[in-house]
C-alpha cells in the first residue's frame, strides 16, 4: 500500500469524517471558500524552483531545486499556522489541532517533486491545496473535530519513497537505490533533513488515521469534447525496485 491506495482503502468507511462538523463558523455565516487567487499564485511561485525552458519544471527529488521548493512550502505551512516539522523519512508534516483530541487525524496532501521535464500541477495542486485549506480554516478561526495533518511526501515520483516510509514498507535495498538526482535514497533523506536511523518512527499503524484526502490533477475531457487528437499512448511506466 502507498499514498495512492490510502484513499481507496479509507474512502468508503471514513468519507464522512472529512466532512464532519466544525467548531466555529465562517465570518457572517457565509459559505467557507478557499482563496483561489492565492492558491494559483502559490502554484506559480513554486513553479519557479526547477523551472525549465519548456514551461514546466525539472524538480527531481533530492536536487537543489527540490530543497529550495521545500523551503518555500515550509514557509507557506507556517504562514497557515501549521505546526511544521520534517519526519525521519524527510516528509514535511504540518499539524493542526482538532476540537476532540481523542479523534484520529485526517491527512491532506501530496508531493512537490517532479519527473524530469514535468508539469507545474502534478502533486503541487494536492500539496498547496491542502495548505490553502489549513490557511482558510485558520483565517476563519474554525477548529475541526478531527486534527488535521498536511503531509508533503518526499520523492513520490522516484518510487513512492515518502509514503512507503509512512506505512513501514521502505526497505534497505531501496535506500541504496540511486535516484534521478544522483544521490542514493539514503543520502537523499539526509539531504532533506531526515534521519535514516529513525525510520521506524515514521510508520503509522493501521487504523491510526481517520482518512486521507488528496486533490490530484489529471487530464480532463476537454480534448475529447472538442474532438482534438494529439497522440496515441505507446507505453506506460511501471516502477519496480
C-alpha positions in Angstrom: 0.0 0.0 0.0 1.1 3.6 -0.7 -0.4 7.0 -0.7 -2.4 6.3 -3.9 -4.0 3.4 -2.1 -4.8 5.2 1.1 -7.8 6.9 -0.4 -9.3 3.7 -1.9 -9.0 1.9 1.4 -10.5 4.6 3.5 -13.0 6.4 1.3 -16.0 4.2 1.8 -15.5 3.7 5.5 -14.4 7.2 6.5 -15.5 9.6 3.8 -18.0 11.3 6.2 -15.2 12.1 8.6 -13.7 14.5 6.1 -17.0 16.5 6.2 -17.6 16.1 9.9 -18.8 19.1 11.9 -16.6 22.0 12.8 -16.4 24.1 15.9 -16.9 27.8 14.8 -18.4 29.3 11.7 -17.1 31.4 8.9 -17.5 35.1 9.2 -21.0 36.3 8.5 -22.1 32.7 8.2 -21.1 32.8 4.6 -20.1 29.5 2.8 -16.5 28.8 3.5 -14.3 29.0 0.4 -10.6 28.8 -0.2 -8.8 31.7 -1.8 -8.3 30.5 -5.4 -6.3 33.6 -6.4 -3.8 33.0 -3.6 -3.6 29.3 -4.4 -2.8 30.0 -8.0 -0.2 32.5 -7.0 1.4 29.9 -4.7 1.4 27.4 -7.6 3.1 29.9 -9.9 5.7 30.8 -7.2 6.5 27.1 -6.6 6.9 26.5 -10.4 10.0 28.8 -10.3 12.0 26.2 -8.5 13.4 23.9 -11.2 11.8 25.9 -14.0 12.8 24.7 -17.4 12.7 26.3 -20.9 9.7 24.2 -21.9 7.5 26.0 -19.3 7.4 23.1 -16.9 9.7 22.0 -14.1 12.6 19.6 -13.5 12.4 19.4 -9.7 13.5 15.9 -9.1 13.8 14.6 -5.6 17.0 15.5 -3.6 18.0 18.1 -6.1 18.8 21.7 -5.1 15.5 22.8 -6.8 13.7 20.2 -4.6 15.4 21.6 -1.5 14.5 25.2 -2.4 10.9 24.3 -3.3 10.5 22.5 0.1 11.8 25.6 1.9 9.2 27.7 0.1 6.5 25.2 1.1 7.6 25.2 4.7 7.1 28.9 4.7 3.6 28.5 3.4 2.8 25.9 6.0 4.0 28.1 8.9 2.0 31.0 7.5 -1.1 28.8 7.6 -0.4 28.3 11.3 0.6 24.7 10.9 2.9 23.1 13.5 5.5 22.1 10.9 8.3 19.5 11.1 10.4 17.1 9.0 9.9 13.4 9.9 12.7 10.9 9.9 11.9 10.0 6.3 12.2 13.6 5.1 8.4 14.1 4.7 7.1 17.5 5.6 4.3 17.3 8.2 2.1 20.2 9.2 -0.2 19.6 12.2 -3.4 21.5 13.2 -5.1 20.5 16.5 -8.7 19.4 16.4 -11.5 20.0 18.9 -11.5 16.4 20.0 -8.1 15.3 21.0 -9.2 11.6 21.0 -10.1 11.7 17.3 -7.7 10.3 14.8 -6.1 12.8 12.3 -7.3 13.5 8.8 -4.4 13.7 6.4 -4.3 16.0 3.4 -1.5 16.4 0.9 0.6 15.1 -1.9 4.2 15.7 -3.1 6.1 18.5 -4.8 8.9 16.6 -6.5 8.6 16.1 -10.3 9.8 13.9 -13.0 12.4 15.4 -15.3 10.7 18.0 -17.5 7.5 17.6 -15.6 4.4 19.8 -15.2 3.5 22.5 -12.8 0.5 20.9 -11.2 1.0 17.2 -10.6 1.5 16.8 -6.9 1.7 20.6 -6.4 -2.1 21.1 -6.5 -2.7 18.5 -3.8 0.1 19.8 -1.7 -0.6 23.5 -1.9 -4.4 22.9 -2.0 -4.1 21.2 1.4 -2.1 24.1 2.8 -4.7 26.5 1.5 -7.4 24.6 3.3 -5.5 24.9 6.5 -4.9 28.6 6.0 -8.6 29.2 5.2 -9.6 27.4 8.4 -7.1 29.5 10.4 -8.2 32.8 8.9 -11.8 32.0 9.9 -11.0 30.7 13.4 -12.5 27.3 12.6 -11.5 24.2 14.5 -12.4 20.9 13.0 -13.4 18.0 15.3 -10.5 15.8 13.9 -6.9 17.0 14.0 -5.6 17.8 10.5 -2.2 17.0 9.1 -0.9 18.4 5.9 1.7 15.9 4.5 4.1 16.6 1.7 5.6 13.3 0.8 9.2 13.2 -0.4 10.3 11.5 -3.6 6.9 10.2 -4.8 7.9 10.4 -8.5 11.0 8.3 -8.0 9.5 5.4 -6.2 6.8 6.4 -3.6 9.6 6.7 -1.0 7.9 9.0 1.5 4.6 7.2 1.6 6.3 3.8 1.7 8.2 5.0 4.8 4.9 6.0 6.4 3.5 2.5 6.1 6.7 0.9 7.1 7.4 -0.6 3.7 10.7 1.1 2.8 13.5 -1.5 2.6 17.3 -1.3 2.9 17.6 -2.3 -0.7 15.5 0.8 -1.7 17.6 3.0 0.5 20.7 2.1 -1.6 18.9 2.9 -4.9 20.4 5.8 -6.8 17.8 8.4 -7.6 17.5 10.8 -10.6 19.4 13.4 -8.6 22.5 11.1 -8.4 22.1 10.6 -4.7 21.1 7.4 -3.1 17.7 7.4 -1.3 19.6 7.1 1.9 21.7 10.2 1.2 18.7 12.0 -0.2 16.8 11.5 3.1 19.7 13.1 4.9 19.9 15.9 2.4 16.2 16.8 3.2 16.8 16.8 6.9 15.6 13.2 7.7 17.3 10.6 9.8 17.6 7.1 8.3 18.4 5.6 11.7 14.9 6.6 12.9 12.7 5.5 10.0 10.7 3.2 12.3 9.3 6.3 14.0 7.6 7.4 10.8 5.3 4.4 10.4 1.6 4.9 11.0 -0.1 1.9 12.4 -3.2 0.5 10.6 -6.3 2.3 12.0 -4.4 5.3 13.3 -5.6 7.7 10.5 -9.2 8.7 10.1 -8.9 9.4 6.4 -6.5 10.5 3.7 -7.6 13.0 1.0 -5.6 14.1 -2.0 -6.6 16.6 -4.6 -5.0 15.3 -7.8 -5.0 16.7 -11.3 -5.1 14.5 -14.3 -6.2 15.2 -17.9 -9.8 16.1 -18.2 -12.4 15.6 -21.0 -11.7 18.9 -22.9 -9.7 17.5 -25.8 -12.2 14.6 -26.3 -15.2 17.0 -26.1 -13.6 19.2 -28.8 -12.5 16.2 -30.9 -8.8 17.1 -30.8 -6.4 14.3 -31.3 -2.8 14.8 -30.0 -1.3 11.4 -30.0 -1.5 7.7 -29.1 -0.1 6.2 -25.9 2.6 3.7 -26.9 3.7 2.6 -23.4 3.4 3.2 -19.7 6.0 3.2 -16.9 5.9 0.6 -14.2 8.2 1.2 -11.2 9.9 -1.8 -9.7 12.7 -1.5 -7.2 
